[in-house]
Amino acid sequence: MKNIEIKTTQNVVLQYELASLRDRILAFLIDFVIMLFSILMLFAFANRIFDGTAMEVVGTLIFSLFMFYSLAFEVLNNGQSPGKMAMRIRVVKTTSGRPKFADLAARWVFRLVDIYFSLGGIASVLIASSSKGQRIGDIVANTAVIKLMPTIRLTLDDLLGMHAETEYSPVYAQAKKLVEEDAILIKHTLDRSRKFQNRAHGEAMVMLAREVASVLGIDPPHDHRTFLETVLRDYVRLTR
């Protein structure tokens, strides 16, 4: 799992998980199928209406759909094509702010070399070997492709490995309402907030604490970290 750190305009450093080569290939294939289906349908429809010069003009317009498909979606949809939306990945700047049209256009131009002319060979090698998962277009445009839903690699064993005092009495009996995925998310959020002590991770912890309080049916806590740590300890104690 590769990560990238991006500093925002407010000087807050955010860490993102980079999209894997598999995610990007699947996103490309989804987009390719959508493009192919759309083009075939449009040609079939146009053949019934147009002929001669008119059909040539329409054919050129339809071909443009294939050429500008990814660029148009990424510009208009905040760095996401339908394939990227399906795989929950997005194009972002490696510096700060959203990619501008010039960035996405530069990235799009190099698709010819990265993907089409080399049958994806160049892009695959560079994405797999680059520390930022960048193909040539990404390097030129200073962009990267990130996962919007980071992979949580914690397991139930990580939770059960936590020390639980034999004399400890749970504070929140409602903690048994949680499921394994909830507890793993709490531990993951706490671990990341300790490792990356910035405003973004602090806000994520606050939002999670409020959501957990809502699930447990109690008032939102004042000390969010202590609350989450207590709920996690209670969950382990009540479910072991």
Buried (B, 14 or more C-beta within 10 A) or exposed (E): EBBBEBEBEEEBBBBBBBBBBEBBBBBBEBBBEBBEEBBEEBBEEBEEEBEEEEBEEBBEEBEEEEEEBBBBBBBEEEBBBBBBBBBBBBBBBBEBEEBEEEBBBBBBBBBEBBBEEBEBEBBBBBBEEBEBBBBBBBBBBBBBBBBBEBEEEBEEEBBEEBEBEEEEEBEBEBBBBBEEEBBBBBBBBBEBBEEBEBEBBBEBBBEBBBEBBEBBEEEEBEEBBEBBBBBBBBBBBBBE
